[in-house]
Protein backbone atom coordinates (compact mmCIF):
# COMPACT_ATOMS: atom_id res chain seq x y z
CA UNK A 1 0.00 0.00 0.00
CA UNK A 2 2.85 2.36 0.84
CA UNK A 3 4.49 1.73 -2.51
CA UNK A 4 1.20 2.31 -4.38
CA UNK A 5 0.60 5.56 -2.50
CA UNK A 6 4.12 6.75 -3.24
CA UNK A 7 3.63 5.98 -6.95
CA UNK A 8 0.34 7.89 -6.97
CA UNK A 9 1.97 10.89 -5.33
CA UNK A 10 4.86 10.73 -7.78
CA UNK A 11 2.44 10.66 -10.73
CA UNK A 12 0.54 13.66 -9.34
CA UNK A 13 3.81 15.53 -8.85
CA UNK A 14 4.84 14.70 -12.42
CA UNK A 15 1.48 15.95 -13.76
CA UNK A 16 1.85 19.17 -11.75
CA UNK A 17 5.35 19.72 -13.15
CA UNK A 18 4.02 19.10 -16.68
CA UNK A 19 1.18 21.60 -16.18
CA UNK A 20 3.63 24.10 -14.72
CA UNK A 21 5.96 23.70 -17.70
CA UNK A 22 3.06 24.21 -20.11
CA UNK A 23 1.88 27.31 -18.26
CA UNK A 24 5.44 28.64 -18.19
CA UNK A 25 5.76 28.09 -21.94
CA UNK A 26 2.43 29.79 -22.57
CA UNK A 27 3.52 32.68 -20.36
CA UNK A 28 6.72 33.17 -22.34
CA UNK A 29 4.92 32.86 -25.70
CA UNK A 30 1.97 35.12 -24.85
CA UNK A 31 3.73 38.53 -25.19
CA UNK A 32 5.22 37.61 -28.56
CA UNK A 33 1.88 36.20 -29.73
CA UNK A 34 0.02 39.34 -28.69
CA UNK A 35 2.60 41.48 -30.44
CA UNK A 36 2.29 39.38 -33.61
CA UNK A 37 -1.51 39.59 -33.56
CA UNK A 38 -1.54 43.33 -32.82
CA UNK A 39 1.14 44.40 -35.27
CA UNK A 40 0.71 41.90 -38.13
CA UNK A 41 -2.39 39.72 -38.11
CA UNK A 42 -4.99 42.24 -36.94
CA UNK A 43 -3.98 44.95 -39.49
CA UNK A 44 -3.89 42.28 -42.21
CA UNK A 45 -7.42 41.18 -41.30
CA UNK A 46 -8.64 44.79 -41.38
CA UNK A 47 -6.91 45.26 -44.74
CA UNK A 48 -8.66 42.22 -46.23
CA UNK A 49 -12.06 43.29 -44.88
CA UNK A 50 -11.57 46.84 -46.17
CA UNK A 51 -10.78 45.52 -49.66
CA UNK A 52 -14.38 44.27 -49.91
CA UNK A 53 -15.88 47.69 -49.12
CA UNK A 54 -16.21 51.05 -50.85
CA UNK A 55 -14.60 52.97 -47.98
CA UNK A 56 -12.79 56.20 -48.82
CA UNK A 57 -10.58 57.96 -46.29
CA UNK A 58 -12.68 60.46 -44.34
CA UNK A 59 -16.07 58.88 -45.00
CA UNK A 60 -18.21 58.07 -41.99
CA UNK A 61 -20.06 55.16 -43.60
CA UNK A 62 -19.32 52.44 -46.10
CA UNK A 63 -20.89 49.31 -47.54
CA UNK A 64 -19.61 45.95 -48.70
CA UNK A 65 -19.19 45.68 -52.46
CA UNK A 66 -17.81 42.15 -52.73
CA UNK A 67 -15.18 41.69 -55.43
CA UNK A 68 -15.86 45.02 -57.13
CA UNK A 69 -12.46 46.48 -56.18
CA UNK A 70 -10.62 43.43 -57.51
CA UNK A 71 -12.65 43.52 -60.72
CA UNK A 72 -11.78 47.19 -61.09
CA UNK A 73 -8.09 46.36 -60.67
CA UNK A 74 -8.24 43.77 -63.47
CA UNK A 75 -9.62 46.39 -65.87
CA UNK A 76 -7.48 49.28 -64.61
CA UNK A 77 -4.79 50.19 -67.20
CA UNK A 78 -2.76 51.99 -64.51
CA UNK A 79 -2.66 48.83 -62.39
CA UNK A 80 -1.64 46.69 -65.37
CA UNK A 81 1.08 49.17 -66.29
CA UNK A 82 2.42 49.31 -62.73
CA UNK A 83 2.37 45.50 -62.54
CA UNK A 84 4.35 45.26 -65.78
CA UNK A 85 6.85 47.89 -64.57
CA UNK A 86 7.30 45.99 -61.31
CA UNK A 87 7.92 42.70 -63.11
CA UNK A 88 10.40 44.40 -65.45
CA UNK A 89 12.19 45.95 -62.47
CA UNK A 90 12.43 42.56 -60.76
CA UNK A 91 13.66 40.94 -63.99
CA UNK A 92 16.56 43.42 -64.08
CA UNK A 93 17.42 43.60 -60.38
CA UNK A 94 17.12 39.93 -59.39
CA UNK A 95 19.68 38.27 -61.72
CA UNK A 96 22.17 41.13 -61.59
CA UNK A 97 21.77 41.72 -57.85
CA UNK A 98 22.42 38.04 -57.12
CA UNK A 99 25.02 37.38 -59.83
CA UNK A 100 27.16 40.44 -59.12
CA UNK A 101 26.98 39.80 -55.37
CA UNK A 102 28.22 36.23 -55.87
CA UNK A 103 31.05 37.42 -58.12
CA UNK A 104 32.09 40.11 -55.64
CA UNK A 105 31.88 37.66 -52.72
CA UNK A 106 34.15 35.17 -54.48
CA UNK A 107 36.70 37.88 -55.31
CA UNK A 108 36.62 39.36 -51.80
CA UNK A 109 36.74 35.92 -50.14
CA UNK A 110 40.03 35.18 -51.89
CA UNK A 111 41.75 38.27 -50.51
CA UNK A 112 43.58 38.40 -47.18
CA UNK A 113 44.98 41.80 -46.26
CA UNK A 114 42.42 43.97 -48.05
CA UNK A 115 39.33 41.82 -47.42
CA UNK A 116 38.04 44.02 -44.61
CA UNK A 117 38.33 47.15 -46.75
CA UNK A 118 36.32 45.67 -49.62
CA UNK A 119 33.68 44.28 -47.26
CA UNK A 120 33.13 47.73 -45.76
CA UNK A 121 33.20 49.46 -49.16
CA UNK A 122 30.59 47.19 -50.70
CA UNK A 123 28.41 47.13 -47.59
CA UNK A 124 28.26 50.92 -47.16
CA UNK A 125 25.27 51.37 -49.55
CA UNK A 126 23.27 48.98 -47.36
CA UNK A 127 23.86 51.10 -44.26
CA UNK A 128 22.80 54.32 -45.99
CA UNK A 129 19.23 55.57 -46.09
CA UNK A 130 17.91 54.90 -49.57
CA UNK A 131 15.79 58.08 -49.62
CA UNK A 132 18.84 60.20 -48.84
CA UNK A 133 20.92 58.35 -51.42
CA UNK A 134 18.12 58.79 -53.97
CA UNK A 135 18.58 62.54 -53.59
CA UNK A 136 22.31 62.12 -54.20
CA UNK A 137 21.66 59.95 -57.25
CA UNK A 138 19.27 62.58 -58.61
CA UNK A 139 22.14 65.07 -58.62
CA UNK A 140 24.62 62.56 -60.04
CA UNK A 141 22.28 61.76 -62.94
CA UNK A 142 21.32 65.37 -63.70
CA UNK A 143 21.56 65.87 -67.50
CA UNK A 144 23.54 69.15 -67.18
CA UNK A 145 25.06 69.32 -63.70
CA UNK A 146 25.60 65.64 -62.95
CA UNK A 147 29.12 64.18 -63.04
CA UNK A 148 27.91 61.00 -64.75
CA UNK A 149 26.86 62.88 -67.87
CA UNK A 150 30.11 64.87 -67.64
CA UNK A 151 32.06 61.61 -67.79
CA UNK A 152 29.95 60.45 -70.73
CA UNK A 153 30.77 63.70 -72.51
CA UNK A 154 34.50 63.04 -72.03
CA UNK A 155 34.22 59.77 -73.99
CA UNK A 156 32.08 61.39 -76.69
CA UNK A 157 28.62 60.24 -75.58
CA UNK A 158 25.83 62.80 -75.62
CA UNK A 159 24.21 63.65 -72.26
CA UNK A 160 21.31 61.41 -71.32
CA UNK A 161 18.20 62.37 -69.40
CA UNK A 162 18.27 59.22 -67.29
CA UNK A 163 15.25 60.17 -65.19
CA UNK A 164 13.27 62.06 -67.86
CA UNK A 165 13.50 59.58 -70.72
CA UNK A 166 10.66 57.00 -70.55
CA UNK A 167 12.96 54.32 -71.96
CA UNK A 168 15.72 54.97 -69.39
CA UNK A 169 13.88 55.86 -66.17
CA UNK A 170 13.02 52.33 -65.00
CA UNK A 171 16.38 50.73 -65.96
CA UNK A 172 18.13 53.60 -64.15
CA UNK A 173 16.13 52.95 -60.99
CA UNK A 174 16.93 49.25 -61.37
CA UNK A 175 20.66 49.99 -61.49
CA UNK A 176 20.34 51.96 -58.26
CA UNK A 177 18.44 49.05 -56.73
CA UNK A 178 21.25 46.69 -57.73
CA UNK A 179 23.84 49.08 -56.25
CA UNK A 180 21.94 49.05 -52.96
CA UNK A 181 21.38 45.26 -52.94
CA UNK A 182 24.78 43.87 -53.91
CA UNK A 183 26.48 44.63 -50.59
CA UNK A 184 23.91 42.80 -48.46
CA UNK A 185 23.87 39.77 -50.73
CA UNK A 186 27.67 39.77 -50.78
CA UNK A 187 27.75 39.39 -46.99
CA UNK A 188 25.36 36.43 -47.19
CA UNK A 189 27.47 34.76 -49.87
CA UNK A 190 30.64 35.38 -47.86
CA UNK A 191 29.05 33.57 -44.92
CA UNK A 192 28.15 30.68 -47.21
CA UNK A 193 31.66 30.54 -48.69
CA UNK A 194 33.23 30.55 -45.23
CA UNK A 195 31.06 27.59 -44.20
CA UNK A 196 32.35 25.38 -47.03
CA UNK A 197 34.96 22.95 -45.62
CA UNK A 198 38.43 23.49 -47.06
CA UNK A 199 38.94 19.73 -47.08
CA UNK A 200 36.63 19.52 -50.08
CA UNK A 201 38.87 21.79 -52.13
CA UNK A 202 41.99 19.87 -51.05
CA UNK A 203 40.38 16.55 -51.99
CA UNK A 204 39.27 17.97 -55.34
CA UNK A 205 42.80 19.21 -56.05
CA UNK A 206 44.20 15.75 -55.27
CA UNK A 207 41.66 14.25 -57.68
CA UNK A 208 42.92 16.55 -60.44
CA UNK A 209 40.31 19.33 -60.18
CA UNK A 210 42.83 22.17 -60.14
CA UNK A 211 41.00 24.58 -62.44
CA UNK A 212 39.21 27.34 -60.43
CA UNK A 213 36.19 27.15 -62.72
CA UNK A 214 35.93 23.38 -62.21
CA UNK A 215 36.23 23.80 -58.43
CA UNK A 216 33.50 26.41 -58.49
CA UNK A 217 31.12 24.26 -60.53
CA UNK A 218 31.75 21.01 -58.63
CA UNK A 219 32.15 22.29 -55.04
CA UNK A 220 31.35 25.96 -54.48
CA UNK A 221 28.14 26.16 -56.50
CA UNK A 222 26.48 23.02 -55.04
CA UNK A 223 27.54 23.85 -51.47
CA UNK A 224 26.18 27.39 -51.81
CA UNK A 225 22.73 26.02 -52.64
CA UNK A 226 20.99 26.91 -49.33
CA UNK A 227 22.54 30.39 -49.29
CA UNK A 228 21.66 30.96 -52.94
CA UNK A 229 18.04 29.97 -52.35
CA UNK A 230 17.76 32.37 -49.40
CA UNK A 231 19.39 35.20 -51.36
CA UNK A 232 17.13 34.74 -54.38
CA UNK A 233 13.93 34.70 -52.32
CA UNK A 234 14.87 37.71 -50.17
CA UNK A 235 16.15 39.65 -53.20
CA UNK A 236 12.89 38.99 -55.05
CA UNK A 237 10.84 40.33 -52.14
CA UNK A 238 13.11 43.39 -51.85
CA UNK A 239 12.82 44.08 -55.59
CA UNK A 240 9.03 43.79 -55.52
CA UNK A 241 8.91 46.30 -52.65
CA UNK A 242 10.63 49.08 -54.60
CA UNK A 243 9.16 52.44 -53.58
CA UNK A 244 11.70 54.88 -52.14
CA UNK A 245 13.63 55.67 -55.31
CA UNK A 246 10.43 55.97 -57.36
CA UNK A 247 8.81 58.34 -54.86
CA UNK A 248 11.88 60.57 -54.59
CA UNK A 249 13.43 60.51 -58.06
CA UNK A 250 10.69 60.06 -60.68
CA UNK A 251 7.27 60.15 -58.94
CA UNK A 252 6.23 57.37 -61.30
CA UNK A 253 7.10 59.35 -64.42
CA UNK A 254 7.82 60.20 -67.07
CA UNK A 255 4.41 59.22 -68.49
CA UNK A 256 4.04 56.44 -65.92
CA UNK A 257 7.09 54.57 -67.21
CA UNK A 258 8.46 54.05 -63.68
CA UNK A 259 5.19 53.71 -61.76
CA UNK A 260 5.38 50.46 -59.78
CA UNK A 261 2.82 48.60 -57.69
CA UNK A 262 3.69 50.07 -54.30
CA UNK A 263 3.73 53.59 -55.70
CA UNK A 264 0.32 53.03 -57.30
CA UNK A 265 -1.00 51.79 -53.96
CA UNK A 266 0.46 54.87 -52.26
CA UNK A 267 -1.24 57.19 -54.77
CA UNK A 268 -4.60 55.47 -54.44
CA UNK A 269 -4.51 55.38 -50.65
CA UNK A 270 -2.80 58.64 -49.66
CA UNK A 271 -3.21 60.96 -52.64
CA UNK A 272 -6.64 60.06 -54.01
CA UNK A 273 -7.91 58.69 -50.63
CA UNK A 274 -9.44 55.57 -52.23
CA UNK A 275 -8.65 53.46 -49.18
CA UNK A 276 -10.72 50.41 -50.13
CA UNK A 277 -9.28 50.21 -53.63
CA UNK A 278 -5.76 50.68 -52.25
CA UNK A 279 -6.46 47.85 -49.78
CA UNK A 280 -7.54 45.59 -52.65
CA UNK A 281 -4.36 46.41 -54.57
CA UNK A 282 -2.34 45.67 -51.44
CA UNK A 283 -4.03 42.26 -51.06
CA UNK A 284 -3.21 41.48 -54.68
CA UNK A 285 0.37 42.64 -54.12
CA UNK A 286 0.82 40.49 -50.99
CA UNK A 287 -0.76 37.45 -52.67
CA UNK A 288 1.50 37.89 -55.67
CA UNK A 289 4.64 38.03 -53.52
CA UNK A 290 3.50 35.03 -51.47
CA UNK A 291 2.82 32.87 -54.52
CA UNK A 292 6.04 33.98 -56.21
CA UNK A 293 8.13 33.23 -53.10
CA UNK A 294 6.50 29.82 -52.54
CA UNK A 295 7.10 28.81 -56.17
CA UNK A 296 10.71 29.95 -55.94
CA UNK A 297 11.28 28.11 -52.66
CA UNK A 298 9.84 24.80 -53.81
CA UNK A 299 11.55 25.02 -57.20
CA UNK A 300 14.96 25.87 -55.77
CA UNK A 301 14.69 23.49 -52.82
CA UNK A 302 14.71 20.51 -55.19
CA UNK A 303 18.06 21.65 -56.56
CA UNK A 304 19.67 22.49 -53.22
CA UNK A 305 22.35 20.26 -51.73
CA UNK A 306 22.26 20.33 -47.94
CA UNK A 307 25.69 19.16 -46.92
C-alpha positions in Angstrom: 0.0 0.0 0.0 2.8 2.4 0.8 4.5 1.7 -2.5 1.2 2.3 -4.4 0.6 5.6 -2.5 4.1 6.7 -3.2 3.6 6.0 -7.0 0.3 7.9 -7.0 2.0 10.9 -5.3 4.9 10.7 -7.8 2.4 10.7 -10.7 0.5 13.7 -9.3 3.8 15.5 -8.9 4.8 14.7 -12.4 1.5 15.9 -13.8 1.8 19.2 -11.7 5.3 19.7 -13.2 4.0 19.1 -16.7 1.2 21.6 -16.2 3.6 24.1 -14.7 6.0 23.7 -17.7 3.1 24.2 -20.1 1.9 27.3 -18.3 5.4 28.6 -18.2 5.8 28.1 -21.9 2.4 29.8 -22.6 3.5 32.7 -20.4 6.7 33.2 -22.3 4.9 32.9 -25.7 2.0 35.1 -24.8 3.7 38.5 -25.2 5.2 37.6 -28.6 1.9 36.2 -29.7 0.0 39.3 -28.7 2.6 41.5 -30.4 2.3 39.4 -33.6 -1.5 39.6 -33.6 -1.5 43.3 -32.8 1.1 44.4 -35.3 0.7 41.9 -38.1 -2.4 39.7 -38.1 -5.0 42.2 -36.9 -4.0 44.9 -39.5 -3.9 42.3 -42.2 -7.4 41.2 -41.3 -8.6 44.8 -41.4 -6.9 45.3 -44.7 -8.7 42.2 -46.2 -12.1 43.3 -44.9 -11.6 46.8 -46.2 -10.8 45.5 -49.7 -14.4 44.3 -49.9 -15.9 47.7 -49.1 -16.2 51.0 -50.8 -14.6 53.0 -48.0 -12.8 56.2 -48.8 -10.6 58.0 -46.3 -12.7 60.5 -44.3 -16.1 58.9 -45.0 -18.2 58.1 -42.0 -20.1 55.2 -43.6 -19.3 52.4 -46.1 -20.9 49.3 -47.5 -19.6 46.0 -48.7 -19.2 45.7 -52.5 -17.8 42.2 -52.7 -15.2 41.7 -55.4 -15.9 45.0 -57.1 -12.5 46.5 -56.2 -10.6 43.4 -57.5 -12.7 43.5 -60.7 -11.8 47.2 -61.1 -8.1 46.4 -60.7 -8.2 43.8 -63.5 -9.6 46.4 -65.9 -7.5 49.3 -64.6 -4.8 50.2 -67.2 -2.8 52.0 -64.5 -2.7 48.8 -62.4 -1.6 46.7 -65.4 1.1 49.2 -66.3 2.4 49.3 -62.7 2.4 45.5 -62.5 4.4 45.3 -65.8 6.8 47.9 -64.6 7.3 46.0 -61.3 7.9 42.7 -63.1 10.4 44.4 -65.4 12.2 46.0 -62.5 12.4 42.6 -60.8 13.7 40.9 -64.0 16.6 43.4 -64.1 17.4 43.6 -60.4 17.1 39.9 -59.4 19.7 38.3 -61.7 22.2 41.1 -61.6 21.8 41.7 -57.9 22.4 38.0 -57.1 25.0 37.4 -59.8 27.2 40.4 -59.1 27.0 39.8 -55.4 28.2 36.2 -55.9 31.0 37.4 -58.1 32.1 40.1 -55.6 31.9 37.7 -52.7 34.2 35.2 -54.5 36.7 37.9 -55.3 36.6 39.4 -51.8 36.7 35.9 -50.1 40.0 35.2 -51.9 41.8 38.3 -50.5 43.6 38.4 -47.2 45.0 41.8 -46.3 42.4 44.0 -48.1 39.3 41.8 -47.4 38.0 44.0 -44.6 38.3 47.1 -46.8 36.3 45.7 -49.6 33.7 44.3 -47.3 33.1 47.7 -45.8 33.2 49.5 -49.2 30.6 47.2 -50.7 28.4 47.1 -47.6 28.3 50.9 -47.2 25.3 51.4 -49.6 23.3 49.0 -47.4 23.9 51.1 -44.3 22.8 54.3 -46.0 19.2 55.6 -46.1 17.9 54.9 -49.6 15.8 58.1 -49.6 18.8 60.2 -48.8 20.9 58.3 -51.4 18.1 58.8 -54.0 18.6 62.5 -53.6 22.3 62.1 -54.2 21.7 59.9 -57.2 19.3 62.6 -58.6 22.1 65.1 -58.6 24.6 62.6 -60.0 22.3 61.8 -62.9 21.3 65.4 -63.7 21.6 65.9 -67.5 23.5 69.2 -67.2 25.1 69.3 -63.7 25.6 65.6 -62.9 29.1 64.2 -63.0 27.9 61.0 -64.7 26.9 62.9 -67.9 30.1 64.9 -67.6 32.1 61.6 -67.8 30.0 60.5 -70.7 30.8 63.7 -72.5 34.5 63.0 -72.0 34.2 59.8 -74.0 32.1 61.4 -76.7 28.6 60.2 -75.6 25.8 62.8 -75.6 24.2 63.7 -72.3 21.3 61.4 -71.3 18.2 62.4 -69.4 18.3 59.2 -67.3 15.3 60.2 -65.2 13.3 62.1 -67.9 13.5 59.6 -70.7 10.7 57.0 -70.6 13.0 54.3 -72.0 15.7 55.0 -69.4 13.9 55.9 -66.2 13.0 52.3 -65.0 16.4 50.7 -66.0 18.1 53.6 -64.2 16.1 52.9 -61.0 16.9 49.2 -61.4 20.7 50.0 -61.5 20.3 52.0 -58.3 18.4 49.1 -56.7 21.3 46.7 -57.7 23.8 49.1 -56.3 21.9 49.0 -53.0 21.4 45.3 -52.9 24.8 43.9 -53.9 26.5 44.6 -50.6 23.9 42.8 -48.5 23.9 39.8 -50.7 27.7 39.8 -50.8 27.8 39.4 -47.0 25.4 36.4 -47.2 27.5 34.8 -49.9 30.6 35.4 -47.9 29.0 33.6 -44.9 28.2 30.7 -47.2 31.7 30.5 -48.7 33.2 30.6 -45.2 31.1 27.6 -44.2 32.3 25.4 -47.0 35.0 23.0 -45.6 38.4 23.5 -47.1 38.9 19.7 -47.1 36.6 19.5 -50.1 38.9 21.8 -52.1 42.0 19.9 -51.0 40.4 16.6 -52.0 39.3 18.0 -55.3 42.8 19.2 -56.1 44.2 15.7 -55.3 41.7 14.3 -57.7 42.9 16.6 -60.4 40.3 19.3 -60.2 42.8 22.2 -60.1 41.0 24.6 -62.4 39.2 27.3 -60.4 36.2 27.1 -62.7 35.9 23.4 -62.2 36.2 23.8 -58.4 33.5 26.4 -58.5 31.1 24.3 -60.5 31.8 21.0 -58.6 32.1 22.3 -55.0 31.3 26.0 -54.5 28.1 26.2 -56.5 26.5 23.0 -55.0 27.5 23.9 -51.5 26.2 27.4 -51.8 22.7 26.0 -52.6 21.0 26.9 -49.3 22.5 30.4 -49.3 21.7 31.0 -52.9 18.0 30.0 -52.3 17.8 32.4 -49.4 19.4 35.2 -51.4 17.1 34.7 -54.4 13.9 34.7 -52.3 14.9 37.7 -50.2 16.2 39.7 -53.2 12.9 39.0 -55.0 10.8 40.3 -52.1 13.1 43.4 -51.9 12.8 44.1 -55.6 9.0 43.8 -55.5 8.9 46.3 -52.7 10.6 49.1 -54.6 9.2 52.4 -53.6 11.7 54.9 -52.1 13.6 55.7 -55.3 10.4 56.0 -57.4 8.8 58.3 -54.9 11.9 60.6 -54.6 13.4 60.5 -58.1 10.7 60.1 -60.7 7.3 60.2 -58.9 6.2 57.4 -61.3 7.1 59.3 -64.4 7.8 60.2 -67.1 4.4 59.2 -68.5 4.0 56.4 -65.9 7.1 54.6 -67.2 8.5 54.0 -63.7 5.2 53.7 -61.8 5.4 50.5 -59.8 2.8 48.6 -57.7 3.7 50.1 -54.3 3.7 53.6 -55.7 0.3 53.0 -57.3 -1.0 51.8 -54.0 0.5 54.9 -52.3 -1.2 57.2 -54.8 -4.6 55.5 -54.4 -4.5 55.4 -50.7 -2.8 58.6 -49.7 -3.2 61.0 -52.6 -6.6 60.1 -54.0 -7.9 58.7 -50.6 -9.4 55.6 -52.2 -8.6 53.5 -49.2 -10.7 50.4 -50.1 -9.3 50.2 -53.6 -5.8 50.7 -52.2 -6.5 47.8 -49.8 -7.5 45.6 -52.7 -4.4 46.4 -54.6 -2.3 45.7 -51.4 -4.0 42.3 -51.1 -3.2 41.5 -54.7 0.4 42.6 -54.1 0.8 40.5 -51.0 -0.8 37.5 -52.7 1.5 37.9 -55.7 4.6 38.0 -53.5 3.5 35.0 -51.5 2.8 32.9 -54.5 6.0 34.0 -56.2 8.1 33.2 -53.1 6.5 29.8 -52.5 7.1 28.8 -56.2 10.7 30.0 -55.9 11.3 28.1 -52.7 9.8 24.8 -53.8 11.6 25.0 -57.2 15.0 25.9 -55.8 14.7 23.5 -52.8 14.7 20.5 -55.2 18.1 21.6 -56.6 19.7 22.5 -53.2 22.4 20.3 -51.7 22.3 20.3 -47.9 25.7 19.2 -46.9 
